[in-house]
Amino acid sequence: MAQFRILSLDGGGSWALIQIKALINLFSPNGTGTDVNGHQVLRKFDLVIGNSGGTITLGGLLMDKPLAEILGYFENADLRGQIFATASVFRDPASFVTEKSLGVGYKYNTQAKLAGLKSIMGPLSESPVSAVPAMLGPNYRGSKTNVVFCAFDYDRNRETFFRSDLASLSGASRLDVSIVLAIHTSSNAPVNYFDAPAETPVGRYWDGAIGGYNNPVFAGVVEALANATVNGTSRAEICALSLGTGSVVLPLQRHIPHENPILVSPAANWNLPNDIKKLAASIIDDPPDAASFHAHIVLGGPLPPSPVAPATSGRIMRMSPLVQPFLGDAEVPWMLPPRISAADFQALVNLDSDATAQADVDRISAFADQWIAGEILNQPIQADPLTLVPRVGHRFYAEAKQAWSAL
């Protein structure tokens, strides 16, 4: 039996640059990402699973680009514009009206996204997903590295997984598409984003987050468990590095003294436009946030021994920054993170996953740097719903990094 390592990459649009920054910090000896290429990273794992923006990260890794170049997919305005190409008002005039008046409607052109992905990824991306293990060669333990792309079947209303392992025991389907089409299907967020399902020879697809897989780590663990005997491993030897793309998690407003209104979440007014927007946005929150905890429990991870002692051991390492205040004291219940102004904090709270303006992307990039430096909180596997203090997992990036290194 041998250790089996999973790399899980969340969706998150432009915020996926956070994943690249984490990979550079974890695997680049010179700290810039110019000295390590995608295949070097992928060969450190047995299974890599991604959704949406995470599959764009995965695509860059599969194309064997330097990590610094993959970061440019998100930070470079020209490259970013090829993915987030504006939809024509003539494509669906009603959507244009509702988007402008209610904030609900298509903004981007699905077909233009595919053309952009092909241009960015290059001709190798036309290879089938099933060719990935041979493309990568032997991994760190002399075995093969498989990949999984999450997508949602538009016509069957079911999640679909495009796997490089067509003989996987966890999947009844044996669908195979090109790498670029797998990325295209998985990154095709509907309603408030792209204007049509992604079309392939085997079906039409939306973003895998529609099925609850914006954080795909639990699906990755199930994939590993289903094929454990074939892969020569066991439940006790499966571990996962789960890289997120940032989340806004604010304490609920309680109307108590010295409560800063920008640091808390007020009760939302319910009405149809607000509820539609809330529903569309929920695909990147829970159940995806619960996926890390489910994976932690399935792999035998411990629960906290007491309310004041979080469980920090386990086989799931969650790394993702939080737009979240620091817990204060009896006088001031919540405080801004260090070196974050009230204006920047509020801007991050309101920033959508499809950030395209350079100033917004620069803000996300700085946010990621501060997280890695320990000035921004890390997303735990589970937190107390009132205090937001971790019950399972790590409060800071450095702690999660050290725990992953120990594994």
SEDRENLUM-587039 format. One record per residue (C-alpha): x, y, z; residue in three letters. Coordinates in steps of 0.1 Angstrom, whole numbers, plus 5000, padded with zeros to 4 digits. Layout:
REM residues N
c1->X	c2->Y	c3->Z	type->ala .
...
This chain:
REM residues 407
c1->5000	c2->5000	c3->5000	type->met .
c1->5012	c2->5036	c3->4993	type->ala .
c1->5001	c2->5071	c3->5000	type->gln .
c1->4976	c2->5085	c3->4975	type->phe .
c1->4976	c2->5123	c3->4971	type->arg .
c1->4947	c2->5144	c3->4957	type->ile .
c1->4949	c2->5180	c3->4945	type->leu .
c1->4915	c2->5197	c3->4945	type->ser .
c1->4909	c2->5230	c3->4928	type->leu .
c1->4878	c2->5250	c3->4935	type->asp .
c1->4859	c2->5272	c3->4910	type->gly .
c1->4859	c2->5309	c3->4914	type->gly .
c1->4865	c2->5328	c3->4882	type->gly .
c1->4892	c2->5354	c3->4884	type->ser .
c1->4897	c2->5345	c3->4921	type->trp .
c1->4914	c2->5313	c3->4909	type->ala .
c1->4947	c2->5333	c3->4908	type->leu .
c1->4948	c2->5326	c3->4945	type->ile .
c1->4954	c2->5289	c3->4937	type->gln .
c1->4984	c2->5298	c3->4915	type->ile .
c1->4998	c2->5320	c3->4942	type->lys .
c1->4995	c2->5291	c3->4967	type->ala .
c1->5011	c2->5266	c3->4943	type->leu .
c1->5040	c2->5290	c3->4938	type->ile .
c1->5044	c2->5293	c3->4975	type->asn .
c1->5042	c2->5255	c3->4980	type->leu .
c1->5063	c2->5243	c3->4951	type->phe .
c1->5085	c2->5270	c3->4936	type->ser .
c1->5120	c2->5270	c3->4951	type->pro .
c1->5127	c2->5306	c3->4940	type->asn .
c1->5093	c2->5318	c3->4950	type->gly .
c1->5084	c2->5333	c3->4917	type->thr .
c1->5069	c2->5304	c3->4898	type->gly .
c1->5093	c2->5308	c3->4869	type->thr .
c1->5113	c2->5278	c3->4880	type->asp .
c1->5086	c2->5251	c3->4881	type->val .
c1->5063	c2->5239	c3->4854	type->asn .
c1->5028	c2->5224	c3->4855	type->gly .
c1->5038	c2->5188	c3->4850	type->his .
c1->5063	c2->5190	c3->4878	type->gln .
c1->5034	c2->5200	c3->4901	type->val .
c1->5009	c2->5175	c3->4887	type->leu .
c1->5034	c2->5146	c3->4891	type->arg .
c1->5034	c2->5152	c3->4929	type->lys .
c1->4998	c2->5139	c3->4930	type->phe .
c1->4979	c2->5108	c3->4920	type->asp .
c1->4946	c2->5125	c3->4913	type->leu .
c1->4938	c2->5161	c3->4904	type->val .
c1->4902	c2->5173	c3->4903	type->ile .
c1->4889	c2->5207	c3->4894	type->gly .
c1->4858	c2->5228	c3->4888	type->asn .
c1->4853	c2->5260	c3->4868	type->ser .
c1->4881	c2->5285	c3->4874	type->gly .
c1->4901	c2->5256	c3->4890	type->gly .
c1->4900	c2->5238	c3->4857	type->thr .
c1->4916	c2->5268	c3->4840	type->ile .
c1->4943	c2->5264	c3->4866	type->thr .
c1->4945	c2->5227	c3->4858	type->leu .
c1->4946	c2->5234	c3->4821	type->gly .
c1->4976	c2->5256	c3->4825	type->gly .
c1->4993	c2->5228	c3->4845	type->leu .
c1->4984	c2->5202	c3->4819	type->leu .
c1->4999	c2->5225	c3->4792	type->met .
c1->5031	c2->5224	c3->4813	type->asp .
c1->5033	c2->5262	c3->4816	type->lys .
c1->5055	c2->5278	c3->4842	type->pro .
c1->5033	c2->5287	c3->4872	type->leu .
c1->5041	c2->5324	c3->4867	type->ala .
c1->5027	c2->5321	c3->4832	type->glu .
c1->4995	c2->5304	c3->4844	type->ile .
c1->4991	c2->5333	c3->4869	type->leu .
c1->4989	c2->5355	c3->4838	type->gly .
c1->4958	c2->5338	c3->4827	type->tyr .
c1->4940	c2->5357	c3->4854	type->phe .
c1->4962	c2->5388	c3->4860	type->glu .
c1->4967	c2->5397	c3->4824	type->asn .
c1->4938	c2->5418	c3->4811	type->ala .
c1->4941	c2->5406	c3->4775	type->asp .
c1->4941	c2->5369	c3->4784	type->leu .
c1->4913	c2->5375	c3->4810	type->arg .
c1->4892	c2->5393	c3->4783	type->gly .
c1->4894	c2->5362	c3->4760	type->gln .
c1->4876	c2->5342	c3->4787	type->ile .
c1->4852	c2->5369	c3->4799	type->phe .
c1->4841	c2->5381	c3->4764	type->ala .
c1->4810	c2->5404	c3->4766	type->thr .
c1->4778	c2->5389	c3->4753	type->ala .
c1->4760	c2->5407	c3->4726	type->ser .
c1->4728	c2->5426	c3->4735	type->val .
c1->4712	c2->5409	c3->4704	type->phe .
c1->4718	c2->5374	c3->4717	type->arg .
c1->4690	c2->5378	c3->4743	type->asp .
c1->4676	c2->5413	c3->4746	type->pro .
c1->4654	c2->5403	c3->4776	type->ala .
c1->4684	c2->5392	c3->4795	type->ser .
c1->4702	c2->5424	c3->4788	type->phe .
c1->4673	c2->5444	c3->4802	type->val .
c1->4670	c2->5422	c3->4834	type->thr .
c1->4708	c2->5423	c3->4839	type->glu .
c1->4708	c2->5461	c3->4838	type->lys .
c1->4676	c2->5466	c3->4858	type->ser .
c1->4676	c2->5437	c3->4883	type->leu .
c1->4712	c2->5425	c3->4882	type->gly .
c1->4701	c2->5391	c3->4868	type->val .
c1->4711	c2->5381	c3->4833	type->gly .
c1->4739	c2->5370	c3->4810	type->tyr .
c1->4771	c2->5390	c3->4807	type->lys .
c1->4795	c2->5368	c3->4787	type->tyr .
c1->4796	c2->5349	c3->4754	type->asn .
c1->4800	c2->5311	c3->4757	type->thr .
c1->4813	c2->5305	c3->4722	type->gln .
c1->4839	c2->5334	c3->4726	type->ala .
c1->4851	c2->5318	c3->4758	type->lys .
c1->4858	c2->5285	c3->4740	type->leu .
c1->4878	c2->5303	c3->4713	type->ala .
c1->4897	c2->5322	c3->4740	type->gly .
c1->4905	c2->5290	c3->4759	type->leu .
c1->4918	c2->5274	c3->4727	type->lys .
c1->4940	c2->5304	c3->4720	type->ser .
c1->4953	c2->5305	c3->4756	type->ile .
c1->4959	c2->5268	c3->4761	type->met .
c1->4973	c2->5260	c3->4726	type->gly .
c1->4970	c2->5229	c3->4703	type->pro .
c1->4979	c2->5204	c3->4730	type->leu .
c1->4946	c2->5211	c3->4747	type->ser .
c1->4928	c2->5194	c3->4718	type->glu .
c1->4942	c2->5161	c3->4732	type->ser .
c1->4915	c2->5139	c3->4749	type->pro .
c1->4913	c2->5139	c3->4786	type->val .
c1->4920	c2->5101	c3->4786	type->ser .
c1->4955	c2->5109	c3->4772	type->ala .
c1->4965	c2->5129	c3->4803	type->val .
c1->4983	c2->5101	c3->4822	type->pro .
c1->5005	c2->5093	c3->4792	type->ala .
c1->5011	c2->5130	c3->4787	type->met .
c1->5024	c2->5134	c3->4822	type->leu .
c1->5044	c2->5102	c3->4826	type->gly .
c1->5052	c2->5085	c3->4859	type->pro .
c1->5044	c2->5105	c3->4890	type->asn .
c1->5062	c2->5107	c3->4924	type->tyr .
c1->5056	c2->5071	c3->4932	type->arg .
c1->5061	c2->5057	c3->4897	type->gly .
c1->5024	c2->5054	c3->4891	type->ser .
c1->5001	c2->5075	c3->4870	type->lys .
c1->4983	c2->5108	c3->4877	type->thr .
c1->4946	c2->5110	c3->4867	type->asn .
c1->4924	c2->5140	c3->4863	type->val .
c1->4887	c2->5147	c3->4868	type->val .
c1->4867	c2->5177	c3->4854	type->phe .
c1->4834	c2->5185	c3->4870	type->cys .
c1->4804	c2->5196	c3->4848	type->ala .
c1->4766	c2->5197	c3->4849	type->phe .
c1->4747	c2->5180	c3->4822	type->asp .
c1->4722	c2->5207	c3->4810	type->tyr .
c1->4698	c2->5182	c3->4794	type->asp .
c1->4698	c2->5155	c3->4820	type->arg .
c1->4700	c2->5177	c3->4850	type->asn .
c1->4728	c2->5156	c3->4865	type->arg .
c1->4765	c2->5162	c3->4874	type->glu .
c1->4790	c2->5147	c3->4849	type->thr .
c1->4826	c2->5139	c3->4855	type->phe .
c1->4851	c2->5139	c3->4826	type->phe .
c1->4878	c2->5115	c3->4838	type->arg .
c1->4911	c2->5105	c3->4823	type->ser .
c1->4905	c2->5070	c3->4838	type->asp .
c1->4878	c2->5057	c3->4815	type->leu .
c1->4878	c2->5024	c3->4835	type->ala .
c1->4872	c2->5042	c3->4869	type->ser .
c1->4850	c2->5021	c3->4892	type->leu .
c1->4832	c2->5052	c3->4904	type->ser .
c1->4817	c2->5062	c3->4871	type->gly .
c1->4791	c2->5045	c3->4849	type->ala .
c1->4797	c2->5067	c3->4819	type->ser .
c1->4828	c2->5065	c3->4797	type->arg .
c1->4826	c2->5100	c3->4782	type->leu .
c1->4858	c2->5114	c3->4767	type->asp .
c1->4863	c2->5149	c3->4753	type->val .
c1->4892	c2->5171	c3->4746	type->ser .
c1->4910	c2->5188	c3->4775	type->ile .
c1->4898	c2->5222	c3->4763	type->val .
c1->4862	c2->5211	c3->4760	type->leu .
c1->4864	c2->5197	c3->4795	type->ala .
c1->4876	c2->5231	c3->4808	type->ile .
c1->4849	c2->5248	c3->4787	type->his .
c1->4821	c2->5228	c3->4801	type->thr .
c1->4832	c2->5231	c3->4837	type->ser .
c1->4838	c2->5268	c3->4836	type->ser .
c1->4804	c2->5277	c3->4821	type->asn .
c1->4785	c2->5293	c3->4849	type->ala .
c1->4750	c2->5302	c3->4839	type->pro .
c1->4723	c2->5328	c3->4847	type->val .
c1->4745	c2->5357	c3->4857	type->asn .
c1->4775	c2->5348	c3->4836	type->tyr .
c1->4776	c2->5329	c3->4803	type->phe .
c1->4748	c2->5331	c3->4777	type->asp .
c1->4744	c2->5294	c3->4766	type->ala .
c1->4753	c2->5259	c3->4776	type->pro .
c1->4787	c2->5247	c3->4765	type->ala .
c1->4782	c2->5223	c3->4735	type->glu .
c1->4803	c2->5192	c3->4730	type->thr .
c1->4799	c2->5161	c3->4708	type->pro .
c1->4786	c2->5142	c3->4739	type->val .
c1->4762	c2->5168	c3->4753	type->gly .
c1->4755	c2->5203	c3->4766	type->arg .
c1->4769	c2->5215	c3->4799	type->tyr .
c1->4769	c2->5241	c3->4826	type->trp .
c1->4794	c2->5247	c3->4854	type->asp .
c1->4799	c2->5218	c3->4877	type->gly .
c1->4790	c2->5240	c3->4906	type->ala .
c1->4754	c2->5236	c3->4897	type->ile .
c1->4756	c2->5201	c3->4910	type->gly .
c1->4772	c2->5213	c3->4943	type->gly .
c1->4808	c2->5207	c3->4932	type->tyr .
c1->4824	c2->5241	c3->4932	type->asn .
c1->4846	c2->5226	c3->4959	type->asn .
c1->4853	c2->5192	c3->4944	type->pro .
c1->4874	c2->5176	c3->4971	type->val .
c1->4847	c2->5152	c3->4983	type->phe .
c1->4842	c2->5140	c3->4947	type->ala .
c1->4879	c2->5135	c3->4946	type->gly .
c1->4880	c2->5114	c3->4978	type->val .
c1->4851	c2->5093	c3->4965	type->val .
c1->4870	c2->5087	c3->4932	type->glu .
c1->4901	c2->5076	c3->4952	type->ala .
c1->4881	c2->5053	c3->4975	type->leu .
c1->4863	c2->5036	c3->4946	type->ala .
c1->4895	c2->5028	c3->4929	type->asn .
c1->4917	c2->5022	c3->4960	type->ala .
c1->4923	c2->4985	c3->4953	type->thr .
c1->4932	c2->4992	c3->4917	type->val .
c1->4956	c2->5020	c3->4927	type->asn .
c1->4972	c2->5000	c3->4955	type->gly .
c1->4962	c2->5023	c3->4983	type->thr .
c1->4938	c2->5024	c3->5013	type->ser .
c1->4915	c2->5048	c3->5030	type->arg .
c1->4941	c2->5055	c3->5057	type->ala .
c1->4966	c2->5066	c3->5030	type->glu .
c1->4945	c2->5090	c3->5010	type->ile .
c1->4951	c2->5127	c3->5016	type->cys .
c1->4940	c2->5158	c3->4998	type->ala .
c1->4952	c2->5194	c3->4993	type->leu .
c1->4921	c2->5215	c3->4988	type->ser .
c1->4929	c2->5249	c3->4973	type->leu .
c1->4900	c2->5274	c3->4973	type->gly .
c1->4895	c2->5307	c3->4957	type->thr .
c1->4885	c2->5328	c3->4987	type->gly .
c1->4851	c2->5332	c3->5004	type->ser .
c1->4832	c2->5360	c3->5021	type->val .
c1->4821	c2->5347	c3->5055	type->val .
c1->4808	c2->5374	c3->5078	type->leu .
c1->4793	c2->5372	c3->5112	type->pro .
c1->4755	c2->5379	c3->5113	type->leu .
c1->4745	c2->5413	c3->5124	type->gln .
c1->4734	c2->5413	c3->5161	type->arg .
c1->4729	c2->5451	c3->5166	type->his .
c1->4752	c2->5451	c3->5196	type->ile .
c1->4773	c2->5480	c3->5208	type->pro .
c1->4804	c2->5489	c3->5188	type->his .
c1->4794	c2->5466	c3->5160	type->glu .
c1->4809	c2->5478	c3->5127	type->asn .
c1->4783	c2->5475	c3->5100	type->pro .
c1->4807	c2->5468	c3->5072	type->ile .
c1->4821	c2->5438	c3->5091	type->leu .
c1->4788	c2->5420	c3->5096	type->val .
c1->4761	c2->5405	c3->5074	type->ser .
c1->4726	c2->5421	c3->5077	type->pro .
c1->4695	c2->5401	c3->5072	type->ala .
c1->4686	c2->5403	c3->5035	type->ala .
c1->4653	c2->5416	c3->5022	type->asn .
c1->4635	c2->5388	c3->5005	type->trp .
c1->4619	c2->5395	c3->4971	type->asn .
c1->4621	c2->5378	c3->4937	type->leu .
c1->4651	c2->5396	c3->4922	type->pro .
c1->4671	c2->5392	c3->4954	type->asn .
c1->4662	c2->5356	c3->4958	type->asp .
c1->4672	c2->5348	c3->4922	type->ile .
c1->4705	c2->5365	c3->4927	type->lys .
c1->4710	c2->5347	c3->4960	type->lys .
c1->4701	c2->5313	c3->4944	type->leu .
c1->4725	c2->5319	c3->4916	type->ala .
c1->4753	c2->5328	c3->4940	type->ala .
c1->4746	c2->5299	c3->4964	type->ser .
c1->4763	c2->5274	c3->4940	type->ile .
c1->4797	c2->5286	c3->4952	type->ile .
c1->4789	c2->5285	c3->4989	type->asp .
c1->4772	c2->5256	c3->5007	type->asp .
c1->4771	c2->5226	c3->4999	type->pro .
c1->4807	c2->5232	c3->4985	type->pro .
c1->4818	c2->5245	c3->5019	type->asp .
c1->4805	c2->5213	c3->5035	type->ala .
c1->4825	c2->5192	c3->5010	type->ala .
c1->4858	c2->5196	c3->5030	type->ser .
c1->4841	c2->5185	c3->5062	type->phe .
c1->4824	c2->5155	c3->5045	type->his .
c1->4858	c2->5144	c3->5031	type->ala .
c1->4875	c2->5149	c3->5064	type->his .
c1->4850	c2->5126	c3->5082	type->ile .
c1->4850	c2->5100	c3->5054	type->val .
c1->4888	c2->5097	c3->5057	type->leu .
c1->4886	c2->5093	c3->5095	type->gly .
c1->4895	c2->5128	c3->5105	type->gly .
c1->4890	c2->5137	c3->5141	type->pro .
c1->4865	c2->5160	c3->5157	type->leu .
c1->4875	c2->5187	c3->5182	type->pro .
c1->4883	c2->5173	c3->5216	type->pro .
c1->4868	c2->5204	c3->5233	type->ser .
c1->4852	c2->5237	c3->5223	type->pro .
c1->4884	c2->5256	c3->5227	type->val .
c1->4907	c2->5230	c3->5210	type->ala .
c1->4902	c2->5227	c3->5173	type->pro .
c1->4910	c2->5194	c3->5155	type->ala .
c1->4940	c2->5202	c3->5133	type->thr .
c1->4951	c2->5167	c3->5123	type->ser .
c1->4935	c2->5148	c3->5095	type->gly .
c1->4940	c2->5139	c3->5058	type->arg .
c1->4923	c2->5170	c3->5043	type->ile .
c1->4942	c2->5203	c3->5042	type->met .
c1->4921	c2->5232	c3->5032	type->arg .
c1->4938	c2->5263	c3->5020	type->met .
c1->4916	c2->5293	c3->5010	type->ser .
c1->4916	c2->5329	c3->5022	type->pro .
c1->4886	c2->5344	c3->5040	type->leu .
c1->4871	c2->5379	c3->5036	type->val .
c1->4863	c2->5379	c3->5073	type->gln .
c1->4870	c2->5402	c3->5103	type->pro .
c1->4891	c2->5391	c3->5132	type->phe .
c1->4873	c2->5382	c3->5164	type->leu .
c1->4875	c2->5412	c3->5189	type->gly .
c1->4867	c2->5415	c3->5225	type->asp .
c1->4838	c2->5426	c3->5248	type->ala .
c1->4843	c2->5462	c3->5238	type->glu .
c1->4847	c2->5457	c3->5200	type->val .
c1->4832	c2->5424	c3->5187	type->pro .
c1->4849	c2->5424	c3->5153	type->trp .
c1->4880	c2->5441	c3->5139	type->met .
c1->4894	c2->5447	c3->5104	type->leu .
c1->4923	c2->5424	c3->5094	type->pro .
c1->4957	c2->5442	c3->5097	type->pro .
c1->4967	c2->5464	c3->5068	type->arg .
c1->4932	c2->5462	c3->5052	type->ile .
c1->4913	c2->5495	c3->5050	type->ser .
c1->4875	c2->5496	c3->5055	type->ala .
c1->4871	c2->5506	c3->5019	type->ala .
c1->4892	c2->5476	c3->5006	type->asp .
c1->4874	c2->5452	c3->5029	type->phe .
c1->4840	c2->5464	c3->5017	type->gln .
c1->4852	c2->5462	c3->4981	type->ala .
c1->4863	c2->5426	c3->4986	type->leu .
c1->4829	c2->5417	c3->5001	type->val .
c1->4811	c2->5431	c3->4971	type->asn .
c1->4835	c2->5417	c3->4944	type->leu .
c1->4820	c2->5391	c3->4922	type->asp .
c1->4838	c2->5359	c3->4910	type->ser .
c1->4840	c2->5374	c3->4875	type->asp .
c1->4861	c2->5403	c3->4884	type->ala .
c1->4875	c2->5418	c3->4852	type->thr .
c1->4886	c2->5453	c3->4860	type->ala .
c1->4923	c2->5455	c3->4865	type->gln .
c1->4919	c2->5473	c3->4898	type->ala .
c1->4897	c2->5445	c3->4911	type->asp .
c1->4921	c2->5418	c3->4900	type->val .
c1->4950	c2->5437	c3->4916	type->asp .
c1->4929	c2->5438	c3->4948	type->arg .
c1->4924	c2->5400	c3->4947	type->ile .
c1->4961	c2->5395	c3->4941	type->ser .
c1->4971	c2->5417	c3->4971	type->ala .
c1->4945	c2->5398	c3->4992	type->phe .
c1->4962	c2->5365	c3->4983	type->ala .
c1->4996	c2->5378	c3->4992	type->asp .
c1->4983	c2->5390	c3->5026	type->gln .
c1->4967	c2->5356	c3->5032	type->trp .
c1->5000	c2->5338	c3->5025	type->ile .
c1->5018	c2->5363	c3->5048	type->ala .
c1->4994	c2->5354	c3->5076	type->gly .
c1->4975	c2->5387	c3->5077	type->glu .
c1->4942	c2->5372	c3->5064	type->ile .
c1->4924	c2->5343	c3->5079	type->leu .
c1->4924	c2->5309	c3->5063	type->asn .
c1->4892	c2->5289	c3->5057	type->gln .
c1->4889	c2->5260	c3->5082	type->pro .
c1->4872	c2->5228	c3->5074	type->ile .
c1->4845	c2->5237	c3->5099	type->gln .
c1->4840	c2->5268	c3->5121	type->ala .
c1->4818	c2->5278	c3->5150	type->asp .
c1->4788	c2->5296	c3->5134	type->pro .
c1->4788	c2->5325	c3->5159	type->leu .
c1->4825	c2->5331	c3->5167	type->thr .
c1->4838	c2->5318	c3->5134	type->leu .
c1->4866	c2->5302	c3->5153	type->val .
c1->4878	c2->5270	c3->5136	type->pro .
c1->4865	c2->5237	c3->5150	type->arg .
c1->4883	c2->5216	c3->5124	type->val .
c1->4912	c2->5228	c3->5103	type->gly .
c1->4937	c2->5257	c3->5104	type->his .
c1->4932	c2->5294	c3->5111	type->arg .
c1->4962	c2->5306	c3->5091	type->phe .
c1->4978	c2->5295	c3->5058	type->tyr .
c1->5012	c2->5288	c3->5073	type->ala .
c1->4996	c2->5263	c3->5097	type->glu .
c1->4979	c2->5244	c3->5069	type->ala .
c1->5011	c2->5245	c3->5048	type->lys .
c1->5031	c2->5230	c3->5077	type->gln .
c1->5005	c2->5203	c3->5082	type->ala .
c1->5005	c2->5194	c3->5045	type->trp .
c1->5043	c2->5192	c3->5045	type->ser .
c1->5041	c2->5168	c3->5074	type->ala .
c1->5018	c2->5145	c3->5054	type->leu .
